[in-house]
Amino acid sequence: MTVLQDRKYLANTRAVLRGRTGRPTTTDNAYKIYETVLVLLIVIIPSARAVMVGLAVPEVAVAIAESLTLTSMTLALLVLAVAVVVLGRIRGPVVPPAAYIDLVVASPLSRSVTLRRAYGRGRLAFVLLALFGAALLAGGALLAGPIDMLGVGLFLVSAVLCAWQIALLWLVGQLSLPARRVTIAVLLTGLAVIVLLAAFPTTNSIIGWLGPWGWVAHVWQATHEGVGLATWLALSALILGLGATRWTARLLDSLSHEDLQSQAQRWGTVAALVVSGDVKSAMNKLKAYPKIGRRWQVTFPQSPALAIVVRDLVGLARFPVRAVFWAIMSVASGALLAYTFIPVSGGALLAIAAPILMYFAVGGWAEGLRFHAATVGASSPSGMSPARQALTHLIVPTIAAEILILSGTVLVAVLVPALNIGTIALWATALVAFLVVMQSFSAFKGMLPIELLTPMPTPIGDLAPLNVAMWLADAVTVVLLVAGVLTSLVIVAPSPVTLLVLLAGAGALMAWWSWSRFRRLVRP
């Protein structure tokens, strides 16, 4: 077919698909614009302003200025590039609807033509997210003190250029070709080289030029030190890096029909499950099946309780990558908690984030508890009551979280002599116990009540999705309001006894609530 015929065929097919799904009316488009403007004015802009004000706090501004060095920004962007390539196999930038893949992508047309619009949407979302993050960082620096406005503008431009290039790596990560493995190997090699060079003061200064995205660090420095020759050289290098996008058409043509169909079906199912409130099933759709441990000969103890503990441990061992990730996250969350106790670090702002990170770290060890909640019944083949089984499933997450989170907490407390290691360790221990209770509270919630899906029309739109979101995030909200607030108070309190009593009281209340949810699940 000629190019004109290709375009006509593509336009006709898209028109048919739009007709099947229902073409939006003028009123629908006007309402979407109205809703978008309200969300920007009510949610996005106030939230962005609050973040900028928080970044402008003197302690935080100093910590950011000291942390965002040439070395740290180069390493961070390289780690981001590796993560984008790895995650491309789970969710790539090109995920059109399944019907579009069957009717258009499977046609004789070139995929660089049929998938160009889908890739453009994914790349645009990534670029806008990067631009929004860079704008928050620059806005916080602007509120903190006088900075070079030309440098700010160039930094925003460099963020867009960098995101544009990394989006191409995101596309590489969606491929099944050897190019994906080669790209990961090259990025990891570059990361190792930069880490090695950072260890020597004589070579540390050249790291920012080894990039290719270390150049963004030079542009960021221009916001504080002024625009110089290094800034223009870095920006020129970023612009020249756009030449790599000439490979976009070849990469789009290399996408296989099976991979596109698999991701489209998976994410369509995930979206439907999230809307219905079944987040656990949605997350399970994103998990890969275990490939190790199928031939393990595990001898379970005679005691049902010990057998459950061993089964939970075997389940974690069958996913070693996840186990390592949760271990690192647990230690990091404990270190962050201890870091909030440092008086000059702006810890009061981080105190709310630390328990949230700890909550998700604890949840990584509670797979057995969630599986029990999803399959619980009035009876059990193990001879144990469902309640005793639930309590037994709490052993592994409690012990693992306590050991790893306390390790990170104690490590920071030892490295900083001014910290009271006893107070920090005591609060971390109590906090982990509270978060384990909150994990059971989340696991035992059951199915989404159907009445929450009832439309609630208001001048700002339908609030039914807001009800669903609040139901899904109930445990996180409680952790934020209880653990986050109490942690922000304990870091400045002369004695943590009163706050420990409040945390214990809140934990007892949530345990009772979790028990009521569990009884409702068990009830036949």
Number of C-alpha atoms within 10 A of each C-alpha: 9 7 9 9 10 16 15 12 16 18 11 12 15 15 12 12 15 12 11 9 8 9 11 11 9 9 9 11 11 12 14 13 12 13 16 13 13 14 13 12 12 11 11 13 12 12 13 17 14 14 15 21 17 18 26 21 17 15 15 20 21 17 15 16 12 10 12 15 17 22 20 18 22 27 23 14 21 22 14 13 25 21 15 23 26 20 14 19 18 17 20 24 23 24 24 21 16 19 13 18 19 12 14 21 23 14 13 9 16 16 21 18 17 21 21 15 13 16 22 14 15 18 22 17 15 19 21 15 15 19 21 16 15 20 19 19 20 23 19 24 24 20 16 19 11 10 17 15 16 12 23 26 15 20 26 22 19 26 25 22 23 24 24 21 22 23 26 23 23 27 25 29 28 29 22 14 14 9 13 21 16 11 17 20 13 13 17 16 12 17 20 13 13 22 17 12 17 18 10 10 9 9 12 16 13 16 21 23 19 13 22 18 28 26 27 30 24 28 30 27 22 23 23 18 13 16 20 13 8 15 23 16 15 23 21 13 17 25 15 11 16 14 10 10 14 10 10 16 15 12 19 22 14 16 20 16 13 10 17 22 19 14 22 21 17 17 19 15 14 21 15 13 17 17 15 18 23 17 18 15 14 20 12 11 15 14 9 9 10 12 8 11 13 8 6 9 7 10 8 13 12 8 9 16 18 14 16 21 20 17 16 22 15 14 17 20 16 17 16 13 11 14 16 13 12 21 21 16 21 31 24 21 27 32 22 23 32 30 24 23 26 18 14 14 17 21 24 21 16 19 26 22 21 25 28 20 18 26 25 18 27 30 23 22 29 25 17 23 24 20 13 16 22 17 9 19 14 12 12 11 7 13 9 13 13 20 15 10 21 21 12 19 25 20 19 22 25 19 15 18 29 22 16 23 30 26 18 22 24 22 16 21 23 13 9 14 9 11 18 14 18 11 16 23 21 13 22 23 17 16 25 25 19 23 26 23 23 25 23 27 21 21 23 26 22 15 12 16 12 10 10 18 17 12 13 13 10 8 7 12 15 14 17 16 18 13 17 20 15 13 17 18 13 15 22 20 15 15 23 20 12 18 28 22 15 21 30 20 15 21 22 13 12 8 11 19 13 11 16 18 12 15 21 16 13 16 22 14 13 19 18 14 17 21 16 14 18 22 14 13 19 16 9 8
